[in-house]
Amino acid sequence: MPRTSIQPIETERLRLEPLAVEHAPAMGAVLSDSRLYEFTGGTAPTRAQLESRYAAQAAGRSDDGSEWWLNWIVVDRSTGDPTGFVQATVRHDDGALVADIAWVISTRYQGHGIASEATRAMVDWLTGHKVARFTAHIHPDHQASSAVARKQGLHPTDTHVDGERRWES
């Protein structure tokens, strides 16, 4: 699958910066709040874990080249502070590009439309790069993430994977 270069994206309030290993220290603080893992499980990553994860993700594709990995750090333009991240795993499905999307926003910034704004910017960018369909996997009780998905034009399906409901456009 040919891959496009990931680019920065700007919105009125946000800058989406292509993920780099150098984001690990600042994102460690963003991801340290245990409340972020209420629906997804897991624990806050260490700096070393983030550096390792970001090095792999910044490669931008799976080892076999069948998936693109597109990851952006969401930055508040007024302060320069990171607020979270958005990501997409893009693959071919029945001749079309499909992106499985996800978002995580710091509890400090939740409730202000940051996740919806950042995710919309990513979806628009992906659509401009010929992604035709979108999916997301959301815990059935996570109302805030369900609202973000709805704002992207996704709807819940009857499919569940690892305790999460699949949403599709």
C-alpha positions as CSV (number, residue, x, y, z in Angstrom):
1,M,0.0,0.0,0.0
2,P,1.5,3.4,-0.9
3,R,1.7,5.7,2.1
4,T,1.3,9.4,2.2
5,S,3.5,11.6,4.4
6,I,1.8,12.6,7.7
7,Q,1.6,16.3,8.0
8,P,0.7,18.8,10.8
9,I,-2.9,19.8,10.9
10,E,-4.2,23.1,12.3
11,T,-7.7,24.0,13.7
12,E,-8.9,27.1,15.3
13,R,-7.7,26.0,18.8
14,L,-5.4,23.0,18.1
15,R,-2.3,21.9,16.3
16,L,-2.0,18.2,15.5
17,E,1.7,17.4,15.4
18,P,3.0,14.2,13.7
19,L,4.1,11.9,16.5
20,A,7.8,11.8,17.3
21,V,9.8,10.1,20.0
22,E,10.6,13.6,21.4
23,H,7.0,13.9,22.5
24,A,7.4,11.1,25.1
25,P,8.4,13.3,28.1
26,A,5.5,15.7,27.7
27,M,3.0,13.0,26.9
28,G,4.1,11.0,29.9
29,A,2.5,13.7,32.1
30,V,-0.6,13.8,29.9
31,L,-1.1,10.0,30.1
32,S,-0.2,9.7,33.8
33,D,-3.8,10.2,35.0
34,S,-5.3,6.8,36.0
35,R,-8.8,8.0,35.1
36,L,-7.8,7.8,31.4
37,Y,-7.8,3.9,31.7
38,E,-11.2,3.5,33.3
39,F,-12.7,2.1,30.1
40,T,-9.7,0.8,28.2
41,G,-7.9,-0.8,31.1
42,G,-4.1,-0.7,31.5
43,T,-2.0,1.7,33.4
44,A,0.0,4.8,32.6
45,P,3.1,4.1,30.5
46,T,6.6,5.0,31.7
47,R,8.7,7.3,29.7
48,A,10.8,4.4,28.4
49,Q,7.6,2.6,27.3
50,L,6.4,5.7,25.5
51,E,9.7,6.2,23.8
52,S,9.7,2.6,22.6
53,R,6.0,2.8,21.5
54,Y,6.5,6.1,19.8
55,A,9.6,4.9,17.9
56,A,7.6,2.0,16.5
57,Q,4.5,4.1,15.7
58,A,6.6,6.9,14.1
59,A,7.8,4.3,11.6
60,G,4.4,4.9,10.1
61,R,3.5,1.4,8.9
62,S,3.3,-2.3,9.8
63,D,6.3,-4.5,9.1
64,D,4.5,-6.1,6.1
65,G,3.3,-2.7,4.8
66,S,-0.4,-3.6,4.9
67,E,-1.3,-0.8,7.4
68,W,-0.4,2.8,7.8
69,W,0.0,4.1,11.3
70,L,-0.8,7.7,11.5
71,N,-0.4,9.4,14.9
72,W,-0.7,13.0,16.0
73,I,-0.1,14.7,19.3
74,V,-2.9,17.2,20.0
75,V,-1.5,20.6,21.1
76,D,-3.4,23.5,22.5
77,R,-2.3,26.4,20.2
78,S,-2.9,29.1,22.9
79,T,-0.5,27.4,25.5
80,G,1.6,25.0,23.4
81,D,0.7,22.3,25.9
82,P,0.0,18.7,24.7
83,T,-3.6,17.7,25.4
84,G,-3.6,14.1,24.1
85,F,-3.4,12.3,20.8
86,V,-5.4,11.1,17.8
87,Q,-4.5,8.1,15.7
88,A,-5.6,6.1,12.7
89,T,-4.6,2.7,11.4
90,V,-5.4,2.7,7.6
91,R,-5.7,-0.4,5.5
92,H,-7.3,-1.6,2.3
93,D,-10.7,-3.4,2.6
94,D,-12.6,-4.4,-0.5
95,G,-10.7,-2.0,-2.7
96,A,-11.3,1.0,-0.4
97,L,-9.1,2.6,2.3
98,V,-10.6,2.2,5.8
99,A,-9.2,3.9,8.9
100,D,-9.7,2.6,12.4
101,I,-9.6,5.8,14.5
102,A,-9.0,6.5,18.2
103,W,-8.4,9.5,20.5
104,V,-7.3,10.1,24.0
105,I,-7.5,13.6,25.6
106,S,-6.1,14.5,29.1
107,T,-8.8,14.6,31.8
108,R,-7.7,18.3,32.3
109,Y,-9.0,19.1,28.8
110,Q,-12.0,16.8,28.6
111,G,-15.4,18.4,28.3
112,H,-14.3,21.2,26.0
113,G,-14.8,19.6,22.6
114,I,-11.0,19.0,22.1
115,A,-11.5,15.3,21.2
116,S,-14.2,16.1,18.7
117,E,-12.3,19.0,17.1
118,A,-9.0,17.0,16.9
119,T,-10.8,13.9,15.6
120,R,-12.7,15.9,13.0
121,A,-9.5,17.5,11.8
122,M,-7.9,14.0,11.5
123,V,-10.9,12.6,9.7
124,D,-11.0,15.5,7.3
125,W,-7.3,15.1,6.5
126,L,-7.7,11.3,6.0
127,T,-10.7,11.9,3.7
128,G,-8.6,14.3,1.7
129,H,-6.1,11.4,1.3
130,K,-8.8,9.0,-0.1
131,V,-9.8,7.2,3.1
132,A,-13.4,6.2,2.3
133,R,-14.6,4.6,5.6
134,F,-14.0,4.9,9.3
135,T,-14.3,2.6,12.3
136,A,-13.7,3.0,16.0
137,H,-13.9,0.7,18.9
138,I,-15.5,2.1,22.1
139,H,-16.4,0.7,25.5
140,P,-20.3,0.5,25.6
141,D,-20.4,2.7,28.8
142,H,-18.0,5.4,27.5
143,Q,-20.6,8.1,26.7
144,A,-18.0,10.8,25.9
145,S,-16.2,8.7,23.3
146,S,-19.6,7.6,21.9
147,A,-20.5,11.3,21.4
148,V,-17.2,12.0,19.6
149,A,-17.8,9.1,17.3
150,R,-21.3,10.3,16.5
151,K,-19.9,13.8,15.6
152,Q,-17.7,12.0,13.1
153,G,-20.7,10.4,11.4
154,L,-20.1,6.9,12.9
155,H,-22.8,4.7,14.2
156,P,-22.7,1.8,16.6
157,T,-22.9,-1.8,15.3
158,D,-23.8,-5.0,17.0
159,T,-20.1,-6.2,16.7
160,H,-18.1,-6.3,19.9
161,V,-14.3,-6.9,20.1
162,D,-12.5,-7.2,23.4
163,G,-15.4,-5.7,25.2
164,E,-15.7,-2.7,22.9
165,R,-18.4,-1.9,20.5
166,R,-17.5,-1.4,16.8
167,W,-18.6,1.9,15.3
168,E,-18.7,2.5,11.5
169,S,-19.3,5.3,9.1
